Amino acid sequence: MLKRILSESFFLVFNNLDAVFKVCGAWFSLQFVFLLCLTIVTGGGGGEDAMASNPLLAIVSIALTLLSSSSIAVAWHRFALLGDHPTLIHLHVGKVEINFMGKMLLIGLIMIAAMIPVFAFFTLLVSGTAAPELAFALTLVPLLWLSSLCMRFNIALPATAIERPMKLATAFTFAQGLGWRMVVAIVCLSLPVMLVGVVIDLIANLGTDGAPGLGMQIKSLILSMLLQVITTVLGISVITSAYRIALENQSEHPHE
């Protein structure tokens, strides 16, 4: 199943790059303009610092992220599962996207609550005599195990996108055996793209004593956002593929 999830997700994205940029293009353009304005206003400084000092900017950034994530995910799930082709400029936010956002936030809260004991254990180890590396090694297994369990809830998201609502408890049951496969698939597909992003940042910082000029920073921002588009859709595609497999398993074993 892992091999199927990897191959389906990869080819779904790279065989349909036109659809990828239709789904993501307008939203990422808005985010790019927002970040570009921050970069120019701060004279090439970090946008994170500007948002940290201005609550209004932080709220706008969070709202834009949530709206874009929901709209992009719904459109991509519908494209993959129903064959709905996105329009050239996709900025749609409706009832389905709002419901999707609510379920996405609920899953996020569940994941945060599940991870609190792990991070508390990590903090306890670090504050004691354990080195950070040892503490990380000791908490890695429970962290991955909880991540695989929480990932199963995400099966409810494609169902919400195609307007076939599924309760989180049902999604968790449907996705039995798929959680760890989804985690591994997302890591395997995202890691190469993330490494390219690190290389881009390193090249950008080769400017003047590690401080890139404004022009280089803007170029780096454009390339980073393009990589973010690919990473985002690959992650959504993993969930789409797992949802399809879960439905097939349920139809084959309806009473299990």
Solvent accessible surface area in square Angstrom, and as a share of the most:
residue,aa,sasa,rsa
1,M,93,0.42
2,L,44,0.22
3,K,171,0.73
4,R,81,0.30
5,I,0,0.00
6,L,45,0.23
7,S,43,0.28
8,E,49,0.22
9,S,0,0.00
10,F,85,0.36
11,F,112,0.47
12,L,36,0.18
13,V,0,0.00
14,F,77,0.32
15,N,110,0.56
16,N,37,0.19
17,L,69,0.35
18,D,100,0.52
19,A,5,0.04
20,V,0,0.00
21,F,84,0.35
22,K,71,0.30
23,V,0,0.00
24,C,0,0.00
25,G,24,0.24
26,A,19,0.15
27,W,13,0.05
28,F,17,0.07
29,S,61,0.39
30,L,81,0.40
31,Q,25,0.11
32,F,44,0.18
33,V,80,0.46
34,F,36,0.15
35,L,54,0.27
36,L,38,0.19
37,C,67,0.40
38,L,11,0.05
39,T,12,0.07
40,I,95,0.48
41,V,120,0.69
42,T,51,0.30
43,G,64,0.62
44,G,23,0.22
45,G,30,0.29
46,G,31,0.30
47,G,14,0.13
48,E,128,0.58
49,D,105,0.54
50,A,16,0.13
51,M,35,0.16
52,A,91,0.71
53,S,93,0.60
54,N,60,0.31
55,P,99,0.62
56,L,122,0.61
57,L,48,0.24
58,A,29,0.23
59,I,109,0.55
60,V,64,0.37
61,S,23,0.15
62,I,106,0.54
63,A,44,0.34
64,L,30,0.15
65,T,67,0.39
66,L,44,0.22
67,L,59,0.30
68,S,2,0.02
69,S,40,0.26
70,S,1,0.00
71,S,0,0.00
72,I,3,0.02
73,A,8,0.06
74,V,4,0.02
75,A,13,0.10
76,W,0,0.00
77,H,2,0.01
78,R,57,0.21
79,F,21,0.09
80,A,18,0.14
81,L,42,0.21
82,L,74,0.37
83,G,40,0.39
84,D,59,0.31
85,H,145,0.65
86,P,18,0.12
87,T,91,0.53
88,L,140,0.70
89,I,123,0.62
90,H,18,0.08
91,L,79,0.39
92,H,106,0.47
93,V,57,0.33
94,G,21,0.21
95,K,163,0.69
96,V,31,0.18
97,E,7,0.03
98,I,91,0.46
99,N,75,0.38
100,F,2,0.01
101,M,27,0.12
102,G,41,0.39
103,K,41,0.18
104,M,46,0.21
105,L,82,0.41
106,L,86,0.43
107,I,4,0.02
108,G,27,0.26
109,L,114,0.57
110,I,53,0.27
111,M,55,0.25
112,I,108,0.55
113,A,61,0.47
114,A,26,0.20
115,M,20,0.09
116,I,104,0.53
117,P,84,0.53
118,V,11,0.07
119,F,114,0.48
120,A,59,0.46
121,F,89,0.37
122,F,61,0.25
123,T,83,0.48
124,L,125,0.62
125,L,35,0.17
126,V,59,0.34
127,S,85,0.55
128,G,48,0.46
129,T,146,0.85
130,A,18,0.14
131,A,51,0.40
132,P,75,0.47
133,E,129,0.58
134,L,95,0.47
135,A,0,0.00
136,F,110,0.46
137,A,58,0.45
138,L,90,0.45
139,T,6,0.03
140,L,63,0.31
141,V,110,0.63
142,P,47,0.30
143,L,43,0.21
144,L,88,0.44
145,W,150,0.53
146,L,31,0.15
147,S,22,0.14
148,S,14,0.09
149,L,45,0.22
150,C,4,0.03
151,M,25,0.11
152,R,32,0.12
153,F,35,0.14
154,N,14,0.07
155,I,0,0.00
156,A,0,0.00
157,L,10,0.05
158,P,0,0.00
159,A,1,0.00
160,T,12,0.07
161,A,0,0.00
162,I,11,0.06
163,E,104,0.47
164,R,143,0.52
165,P,111,0.70
166,M,21,0.09
167,K,155,0.66
168,L,25,0.12
169,A,76,0.59
170,T,52,0.30
171,A,0,0.00
172,F,59,0.24
173,T,83,0.48
174,F,47,0.20
175,A,0,0.00
176,Q,134,0.59
177,G,30,0.29
178,L,0,0.00
179,G,2,0.02
180,W,120,0.42
181,R,49,0.18
182,M,0,0.00
183,V,21,0.12
184,V,52,0.30
185,A,0,0.00
186,I,44,0.22
187,V,79,0.46
188,C,64,0.38
189,L,20,0.10
190,S,11,0.07
191,L,88,0.44
192,P,73,0.46
193,V,20,0.11
194,M,114,0.51
195,L,103,0.51
196,V,74,0.42
197,G,15,0.14
198,V,80,0.46
199,V,78,0.45
200,I,24,0.12
201,D,68,0.35
202,L,109,0.54
203,I,95,0.48
204,A,6,0.05
205,N,62,0.32
206,L,141,0.70
207,G,43,0.41
208,T,98,0.57
209,D,154,0.80
210,G,46,0.44
211,A,59,0.45
212,P,40,0.25
213,G,41,0.39
214,L,74,0.37
215,G,44,0.42
216,M,79,0.35
217,Q,49,0.22
218,I,44,0.22
219,K,125,0.53
220,S,12,0.08
221,L,35,0.18
222,I,75,0.38
223,L,84,0.42
224,S,38,0.25
225,M,13,0.06
226,L,80,0.40
227,L,38,0.19
228,Q,90,0.40
229,V,4,0.02
230,I,22,0.11
231,T,37,0.22
232,T,42,0.24
233,V,0,0.00
234,L,4,0.02
235,G,16,0.15
236,I,18,0.09
237,S,1,0.00
238,V,0,0.00
239,I,21,0.11
240,T,0,0.00
241,S,2,0.01
242,A,0,0.00
243,Y,5,0.02
244,R,72,0.26
245,I,3,0.02
246,A,1,0.01
247,L,65,0.32
248,E,64,0.29
249,N,51,0.26
250,Q,57,0.25
251,S,85,0.55
252,E,118,0.53
253,H,89,0.40
254,P,75,0.47
255,H,181,0.81
256,E,156,0.70
